[in-house]
Amino acid sequence: MRITWFAWLAQHADEYGYSDGPLRATIGTVAVLVTAALLWFALHRHRPAAMAAAGLTCALGVGWLAFH
């Protein structure tokens, strides 16, 4: 599912604000993923909370990058 999502995002990159260039898009996406990973590790004792926080961070972060 993740590979399919990344493939879809790559196919529609110019429609969602990633047209600023692949380097800027990669840096922003990696920053969002690192933030989500840090939340996951911070909340690792409470797995449902960790999953929810990391998933929400990814969705909001990539959404914000896409439309700004």
Short mmCIF file of the C-alpha atoms (twelve columns), coordinates in Angstrom:
data_MODEL
# 
_entry.id   MODEL 
# 
loop_
_atom_site.group_PDB 
_atom_site.id 
_atom_site.type_symbol 
_atom_site.label_atom_id 
_atom_site.label_alt_id 
_atom_site.label_comp_id 
_atom_site.label_asym_id 
_atom_site.label_seq_id 
_atom_site.Cartn_x 
_atom_site.Cartn_y 
_atom_site.Cartn_z 
_atom_site.pdbx_PDB_model_num 
ATOM 1  C CA . MET A 1  0.000  0.000  0.000   1 
ATOM 2  C CA . ARG A 2  2.837  2.406  0.789   1 
ATOM 3  C CA . ILE A 3  4.516  1.742  -2.554  1 
ATOM 4  C CA . THR A 4  1.240  2.328  -4.367  1 
ATOM 5  C CA . TRP A 5  0.727  5.606  -2.501  1 
ATOM 6  C CA . PHE A 6  4.238  6.817  -3.333  1 
ATOM 7  C CA . ALA A 7  3.753  5.816  -6.974  1 
ATOM 8  C CA . TRP A 8  0.482  7.736  -7.120  1 
ATOM 9  C CA . LEU A 9  2.118  10.775 -5.465  1 
ATOM 10 C CA . ALA A 10 4.994  10.657 -7.956  1 
ATOM 11 C CA . GLN A 11 2.560  10.466 -10.862 1 
ATOM 12 C CA . HIS A 12 0.619  13.523 -9.646  1 
ATOM 13 C CA . ALA A 13 3.529  15.495 -8.170  1 
ATOM 14 C CA . ASP A 14 3.024  18.565 -10.326 1 
ATOM 15 C CA . GLU A 15 -0.628 18.840 -9.255  1 
ATOM 16 C CA . TYR A 16 0.085  18.925 -5.526  1 
ATOM 17 C CA . GLY A 17 2.778  21.531 -5.034  1 
ATOM 18 C CA . TYR A 18 5.743  19.205 -5.404  1 
ATOM 19 C CA . SER A 19 6.601  21.034 -8.616  1 
ATOM 20 C CA . ASP A 20 9.107  23.214 -6.710  1 
ATOM 21 C CA . GLY A 21 11.658 20.582 -7.572  1 
ATOM 22 C CA . PRO A 22 12.529 17.088 -6.489  1 
ATOM 23 C CA . LEU A 23 15.158 18.215 -3.969  1 
ATOM 24 C CA . ARG A 24 12.811 20.520 -2.043  1 
ATOM 25 C CA . ALA A 25 10.025 17.937 -2.176  1 
ATOM 26 C CA . THR A 26 12.356 15.220 -0.911  1 
ATOM 27 C CA . ILE A 27 13.686 17.363 1.925   1 
ATOM 28 C CA . GLY A 28 10.174 18.284 3.057   1 
ATOM 29 C CA . THR A 29 8.877  14.727 2.861   1 
ATOM 30 C CA . VAL A 30 11.889 13.332 4.733   1 
ATOM 31 C CA . ALA A 31 11.422 15.982 7.432   1 
ATOM 32 C CA . VAL A 32 7.792  14.901 7.869   1 
ATOM 33 C CA . LEU A 33 8.759  11.230 8.029   1 
ATOM 34 C CA . VAL A 34 11.512 11.885 10.586  1 
ATOM 35 C CA . THR A 35 9.048  13.841 12.724  1 
ATOM 36 C CA . ALA A 36 6.570  10.959 12.538  1 
ATOM 37 C CA . ALA A 37 9.304  8.484  13.484  1 
ATOM 38 C CA . LEU A 38 10.299 10.606 16.474  1 
ATOM 39 C CA . LEU A 39 6.681  10.669 17.645  1 
ATOM 40 C CA . TRP A 40 6.484  6.894  17.195  1 
ATOM 41 C CA . PHE A 41 9.596  6.328  19.299  1 
ATOM 42 C CA . ALA A 42 8.485  8.830  21.952  1 
ATOM 43 C CA . LEU A 43 5.165  7.033  22.386  1 
ATOM 44 C CA . HIS A 44 6.370  3.464  21.795  1 
ATOM 45 C CA . ARG A 45 5.044  2.214  25.147  1 
ATOM 46 C CA . HIS A 46 1.508  3.078  24.065  1 
ATOM 47 C CA . ARG A 47 1.345  1.482  20.635  1 
ATOM 48 C CA . PRO A 48 -2.137 2.720  19.604  1 
ATOM 49 C CA . ALA A 49 -1.207 6.290  20.511  1 
ATOM 50 C CA . ALA A 50 2.110  5.966  18.677  1 
ATOM 51 C CA . MET A 51 0.434  4.661  15.539  1 
ATOM 52 C CA . ALA A 52 -2.217 7.368  15.621  1 
ATOM 53 C CA . ALA A 53 0.267  10.182 16.223  1 
ATOM 54 C CA . ALA A 54 2.684  9.016  13.533  1 
ATOM 55 C CA . GLY A 55 -0.084 8.441  10.995  1 
ATOM 56 C CA . LEU A 56 -1.694 11.797 11.669  1 
ATOM 57 C CA . THR A 57 1.681  13.538 11.442  1 
ATOM 58 C CA . CYS A 58 2.394  11.922 8.074   1 
ATOM 59 C CA . ALA A 59 -1.027 12.744 6.680   1 
ATOM 60 C CA . LEU A 60 -1.037 16.345 7.848   1 
ATOM 61 C CA . GLY A 61 2.604  16.969 6.999   1 
ATOM 62 C CA . VAL A 62 2.462  15.616 3.474   1 
ATOM 63 C CA . GLY A 63 -0.908 17.299 2.954   1 
ATOM 64 C CA . TRP A 64 0.525  20.617 4.051   1 
ATOM 65 C CA . LEU A 65 3.538  20.181 1.789   1 
ATOM 66 C CA . ALA A 66 1.293  19.299 -1.115  1 
ATOM 67 C CA . PHE A 67 -0.919 22.355 -0.934  1 
ATOM 68 C CA . HIS A 68 1.532  25.089 0.166   1 
# 
